[in-house]
């Protein structure tokens, strides 16, 4: 068990005073069976009215509304979490889902809905053929198949830090042979969806005190990975950027069907197009108890 203090600071600096539109923030760690949220505090400068709500996926979303012009926006999220995930997790998969292919129950399939449907065009079937290449036989072990896809990225897709906004399409990532963690998470989700699995994208933090993982700068950063719904086991975390299974090093903030739905901070301002001078994000983790 590890108890961590996390600090996530987002700063926008403007070249002239601007009027800020509403800003939505998905910065509250998402509690799970292996993550307990002990405390969370969100502060914003300049002063703002902050309201909270849960979105359709159950994520905690804060909305800040501002009233005065400013030349700087500072958003600071501090949380204390308790992590209990095992480095070698054992999943109690339902008997009917131990081998692939299997069928979700009618209720599960209805509730999964778009999460089990590919979100990107694959007109010539290139992505589905790539995913099918990991299926060694029918039947085959479900967890082994998913693990093979997650670890298979190391042979064909390289991690490449990319500061540019936006996410590559799965086919772009396949063609380039590289991508940032968000690109790789989307490719993995689309690959398993093409095989009939329900999957969702997760944004959060990668905790790496030994600095042996990729997908971050320093000991902590924002990160993206994927969860796959496996009957009996529930939502199982896969981090294809690091070819890992389970949530040992992962602190989720939000889950959704698409990567564009889990942006940690999103908002607007009224001013000239060149008014934004600088934007920075810093994430730090401090071990309280291990």
Secondary structure, DSSP 8 states (H G I E B T S, - for coil): -EEEEEEEEEEEEEEEEEEE--EEE--S---BTTEEEEEEEEEEES--EEEEEE-TT--EEEEEE--S-EEEEEEEEEEEEEE---TT------GGGSEES----HHHHHHHGGGGS--S--TT-HHHHHHHTT--SSSEEHHHHHHHHHHHHHHH-EE----SSS---HHHHHHHTEE-HHHHHHHHHHHHHHTT-EEEEEEEEEE-TT---SSSSTTEEEEEEEEEEETTTEEEEEETTTTEESSTTEEEEEEESSGGG--SEE--EES-TT-EEEEEEEEEEEEEE-
